[in-house]
Each structure stands twice: as structure tokens, then as C-alpha cells.
Amino acid sequence: MIALSLALACVAASTPVDAREWFTLSVDGVRTGYAFEERRLDHGFVVERASTTIIVRELGRRHCISYDTALRSDSTGRPIAFDYRRETGTDREEWHGDFSGD
């Protein structure tokens, strides 16, 4: 999922601001989840976000796996910050990173 987010940064120049593209995830013709990529302007920063949600049914129970990443850049394309979130059942992980000016 991180690779998908970094790929978003590479094609950002060709994607208009305030654009969102949805994808359906399926296995053997059965919908198992969805994903989207979006690029929007937020308080003067360009935010590129990728999100994937997968729903797995096992032994009559439904399990959800979700990944979400967001890259914030200034108007020149210089990265400012990166957010990552993952949820798998009751296990959750989140972190935030700021890019240095070095």
C-alpha cells in the first residue's frame, strides 16, 4: 500500500486537484472490497490519498482489512508530511511523519 501512495506522488502532476477515482476489488466475480485514490487541495496543501478496504468472510464471520495513506505537499510539489493507517480486525496502527528541509 505504501508503494501505491508513493506512485501517487509520481503521477501527481498529471492529476487535477479535487479528483477521486474508485476501484472495485473482486475475487471470482464476487466483490471483496473497494479502493480509491484522490487528490485534493486542503488549506493550501495538495493532499494525495489512497485507501483500500478488503472484506473477508470466513466461517460465517466478516473481517475487514483497511489501509489508508495520505501525502501532503506544498504548491511546488515539495512533500511536507505523510500519514499511514492500518486496521485489521481489532489491530490498529497509525503513524505520522514530517519531511525535513534537508
Disulfide bonds with the S-S distance in Angstrom:
none
